Amino acid sequence: MEHGAFGDQSNATFSLTEEDHTLANAVRCTLNQDPRVTFCGYSIPHPSDARVNIRVQTTGDPAREVLKDSCQELMLMCRHVRSTFAKAVDDFRTSEKVQAMKIDSKE
């Protein structure tokens, strides 16, 4: 849900339900790396409320588009980390050390 972007599209607050610091901090970090962002921050209204408010202020681009771009960039980073980790696990399992340790065997 978007709040406060009716007049000036470059400033908006987005409310994400069923989220916490994990996603909010990652989105904030990604947004702060975008040169179009002049301010970004998040708050959790109450600890028992599973909701995060993310405030985005840009240099003129619509805040909604900048948030969307940052979320897509975050998804790409997560995919890269996941594929790099999976490759490292596969490399480790096929290494000579694992074969010598017999980790994968059912003995």
CYANA upper distance limits for C-alpha pairs under 8 A (distance plus 0.5 A):
  1 MET  CA     14 PHE  CA      6.11
  1 MET  CA     15 SER  CA      5.67
  1 MET  CA     16 LEU  CA      7.27
  2 GLU  CA     12 ALA  CA      7.26
  2 GLU  CA     13 THR  CA      6.31
  2 GLU  CA     14 PHE  CA      4.95
  2 GLU  CA     15 SER  CA      6.81
  3 HIS  CA     12 ALA  CA      6.48
  3 HIS  CA     13 THR  CA      5.55
  3 HIS  CA     14 PHE  CA      6.54
  3 HIS  CA     15 SER  CA      8.12
  4 GLY  CA     11 ASN  CA      7.84
  4 GLY  CA     12 ALA  CA      5.86
  4 GLY  CA     13 THR  CA      6.87
  5 ALA  CA      9 GLN  CA      5.59
  5 ALA  CA     10 SER  CA      7.92
  5 ALA  CA     11 ASN  CA      6.51
  5 ALA  CA     12 ALA  CA      5.35
  5 ALA  CA     13 THR  CA      8.05
  9 GLN  CA     60 GLY  CA      8.27
  9 GLN  CA     61 ASP  CA      7.89
  9 GLN  CA     62 PRO  CA      5.35
  9 GLN  CA     63 ALA  CA      6.62
  9 GLN  CA     64 ARG  CA      8.28
 10 SER  CA     56 VAL  CA      8.29
 10 SER  CA     57 GLN  CA      6.21
 10 SER  CA     58 THR  CA      5.65
 10 SER  CA     59 THR  CA      7.42
 10 SER  CA     60 GLY  CA      5.69
 10 SER  CA     61 ASP  CA      6.10
 10 SER  CA     62 PRO  CA      5.13
 10 SER  CA     63 ALA  CA      5.36
 11 ASN  CA     55 ARG  CA      8.17
 11 ASN  CA     56 VAL  CA      6.33
 11 ASN  CA     57 GLN  CA      4.94
 11 ASN  CA     58 THR  CA      7.00
 11 ASN  CA     62 PRO  CA      8.07
 11 ASN  CA     63 ALA  CA      6.38
 12 ALA  CA     55 ARG  CA      6.45
 12 ALA  CA     56 VAL  CA      6.05
 12 ALA  CA     57 GLN  CA      7.12
 12 ALA  CA     63 ALA  CA      6.58
 12 ALA  CA     64 ARG  CA      8.06
 13 THR  CA     53 ASN  CA      6.94
 13 THR  CA     54 ILE  CA      5.99
 13 THR  CA     55 ARG  CA      4.79
 13 THR  CA     56 VAL  CA      6.73
 14 PHE  CA     53 ASN  CA      6.04
 14 PHE  CA     54 ILE  CA      5.60
 14 PHE  CA     55 ARG  CA      6.88
 15 SER  CA     51 ARG  CA      7.25
 15 SER  CA     52 VAL  CA      6.13
 15 SER  CA     53 ASN  CA      4.95
 15 SER  CA     54 ILE  CA      6.89
 16 LEU  CA     51 ARG  CA      6.11
 16 LEU  CA     52 VAL  CA      5.68
 16 LEU  CA     53 ASN  CA      6.88
 16 LEU  CA     54 ILE  CA      8.37
 17 THR  CA     50 ALA  CA      6.47
 17 THR  CA     51 ARG  CA      4.89
 17 THR  CA     52 VAL  CA      6.99
 18 GLU  CA     50 ALA  CA      5.27
 18 GLU  CA     51 ARG  CA      6.14
 19 GLU  CA     23 LEU  CA      7.12
 19 GLU  CA     24 ALA  CA      7.98
 19 GLU  CA     50 ALA  CA      6.27
 19 GLU  CA     51 ARG  CA      6.12
 19 GLU  CA     52 VAL  CA      6.67
 20 ASP  CA     24 ALA  CA      6.77
 20 ASP  CA     44 ILE  CA      7.98
 20 ASP  CA     50 ALA  CA      6.99
 20 ASP  CA     51 ARG  CA      7.11
 20 ASP  CA     52 VAL  CA      6.65
 21 HIS  CA     25 ASN  CA      6.08
 21 HIS  CA     44 ILE  CA      8.50
 21 HIS  CA     52 VAL  CA      8.29
 22 THR  CA     26 ALA  CA      7.02
 23 LEU  CA     27 VAL  CA      6.61
 24 ALA  CA     28 ARG  CA      6.52
 24 ALA  CA     42 TYR  CA      7.10
 24 ALA  CA     52 VAL  CA      7.36
 24 ALA  CA     54 ILE  CA      7.75
 25 ASN  CA     29 CYS  CA      6.57
 25 ASN  CA     42 TYR  CA      8.12
 26 ALA  CA     30 THR  CA      6.75
 26 ALA  CA     74 LEU  CA      8.04
 27 VAL  CA     31 LEU  CA      6.51
 27 VAL  CA     70 SER  CA      7.40
 27 VAL  CA     71 CYS  CA      7.06
 27 VAL  CA     74 LEU  CA      7.59
 28 ARG  CA     32 ASN  CA      6.62
 28 ARG  CA     40 CYS  CA      6.75
 28 ARG  CA     41 GLY  CA      6.64
 28 ARG  CA     42 TYR  CA      7.61
 28 ARG  CA     54 ILE  CA      8.24
 29 CYS  CA     33 GLN  CA      7.11
 30 THR  CA     34 ASP  CA      7.44
 30 THR  CA     70 SER  CA      6.32
 30 THR  CA     71 CYS  CA      8.26
 30 THR  CA     73 GLU  CA      7.97
 30 THR  CA     74 LEU  CA      7.10
 31 LEU  CA     37 VAL  CA      7.16
 31 LEU  CA     40 CYS  CA      7.26
 31 LEU  CA     66 VAL  CA      8.24
 31 LEU  CA     67 LEU  CA      7.52
 31 LEU  CA     70 SER  CA      6.16
 32 ASN  CA     37 VAL  CA      6.84
 32 ASN  CA     38 THR  CA      8.46
 32 ASN  CA     39 PHE  CA      7.90
 32 ASN  CA     40 CYS  CA      6.96
 33 GLN  CA     37 VAL  CA      8.40
 34 ASP  CA     70 SER  CA      8.16
 36 ARG  CA     58 THR  CA      5.91
 36 ARG  CA     59 THR  CA      5.91
 36 ARG  CA     60 GLY  CA      8.14
 36 ARG  CA     61 ASP  CA      7.61
 36 ARG  CA     66 VAL  CA      8.08
 37 VAL  CA     56 VAL  CA      7.63
 37 VAL  CA     57 GLN  CA      6.44
 37 VAL  CA     58 THR  CA      4.79
 37 VAL  CA     59 THR  CA      6.72
 37 VAL  CA     66 VAL  CA      8.31
 38 THR  CA     56 VAL  CA      8.43
 38 THR  CA     57 GLN  CA      6.08
 38 THR  CA     58 THR  CA      5.61
 38 THR  CA     59 THR  CA      6.68
 39 PHE  CA     55 ARG  CA      8.17
 39 PHE  CA     56 VAL  CA      6.44
 39 PHE  CA     57 GLN  CA      5.53
 39 PHE  CA     58 THR  CA      7.38
 40 CYS  CA     54 ILE  CA      7.71
 40 CYS  CA     55 ARG  CA      5.94
 40 CYS  CA     56 VAL  CA      5.20
 40 CYS  CA     57 GLN  CA      6.87
 41 GLY  CA     54 ILE  CA      6.31
 41 GLY  CA     55 ARG  CA      5.83
 41 GLY  CA     56 VAL  CA      7.49
 42 TYR  CA     52 VAL  CA      7.31
 42 TYR  CA     53 ASN  CA      5.90
 42 TYR  CA     54 ILE  CA      4.77
 42 TYR  CA     55 ARG  CA      6.48
 43 SER  CA     52 VAL  CA      6.40
 43 SER  CA     53 ASN  CA      5.78
 43 SER  CA     54 ILE  CA      7.16
 44 ILE  CA     49 ASP  CA      8.21
 44 ILE  CA     51 ARG  CA      6.72
 44 ILE  CA     52 VAL  CA      5.34
 44 ILE  CA     53 ASN  CA      6.76
 45 PRO  CA     49 ASP  CA      7.49
 45 PRO  CA     51 ARG  CA      7.69
 45 PRO  CA     52 VAL  CA      7.63
 45 PRO  CA     53 ASN  CA      8.10
 56 VAL  CA     63 ALA  CA      6.54
 56 VAL  CA     67 LEU  CA      8.12
 57 GLN  CA     63 ALA  CA      6.95
 58 THR  CA     62 PRO  CA      7.77
 58 THR  CA     63 ALA  CA      6.70
 58 THR  CA     66 VAL  CA      8.39
 61 ASP  CA     65 GLU  CA      7.91
 61 ASP  CA     66 VAL  CA      7.60
 62 PRO  CA     66 VAL  CA      7.00
 63 ALA  CA     67 LEU  CA      6.57
 64 ARG  CA     68 LYS  CA      6.65
 65 GLU  CA     69 ASP  CA      6.60
 66 VAL  CA     70 SER  CA      6.66
 67 LEU  CA     71 CYS  CA      6.66
 68 LYS  CA     72 GLN  CA      6.78
 69 ASP  CA     73 GLU  CA      6.69
 70 SER  CA     74 LEU  CA      6.61
 71 CYS  CA     75 MET  CA      6.71
 72 GLN  CA     76 LEU  CA      6.85
 73 GLU  CA     77 MET  CA      6.81
 74 LEU  CA     78 CYS  CA      6.71
 75 MET  CA     79 ARG  CA      6.70
 76 LEU  CA     80 HIS  CA      6.70
 77 MET  CA     81 VAL  CA      6.72
 78 CYS  CA     82 ARG  CA      6.57
 79 ARG  CA     83 SER  CA      6.59
 80 HIS  CA     84 THR  CA      6.52
 81 VAL  CA     85 PHE  CA      6.55
 82 ARG  CA     86 ALA  CA      6.60
 83 SER  CA     87 LYS  CA      6.59
 84 THR  CA     88 ALA  CA      6.71
 85 PHE  CA     89 VAL  CA      6.70
 86 ALA  CA     90 ASP  CA      6.69
 87 LYS  CA     91 ASP  CA      6.54
 88 ALA  CA     92 PHE  CA      6.57
 89 VAL  CA     93 ARG  CA      6.65
 90 ASP  CA     94 THR  CA      6.78
 91 ASP  CA     95 SER  CA      6.62
 92 PHE  CA     98 VAL  CA      7.49
 93 ARG  CA     98 VAL  CA      6.32
 93 ARG  CA     99 GLN  CA      8.28
 94 THR  CA     98 VAL  CA      7.33
 94 THR  CA     99 GLN  CA      7.76
 95 SER  CA     99 GLN  CA      7.19
 96 GLU  CA    100 ALA  CA      6.69
 97 LYS  CA    101 MET  CA      6.74
 98 VAL  CA    102 LYS  CA      6.55
 98 VAL  CA    103 ILE  CA      6.61
 98 VAL  CA    104 ASP  CA      8.37
 99 GLN  CA    103 ILE  CA      7.68
 99 GLN  CA    104 ASP  CA      8.49
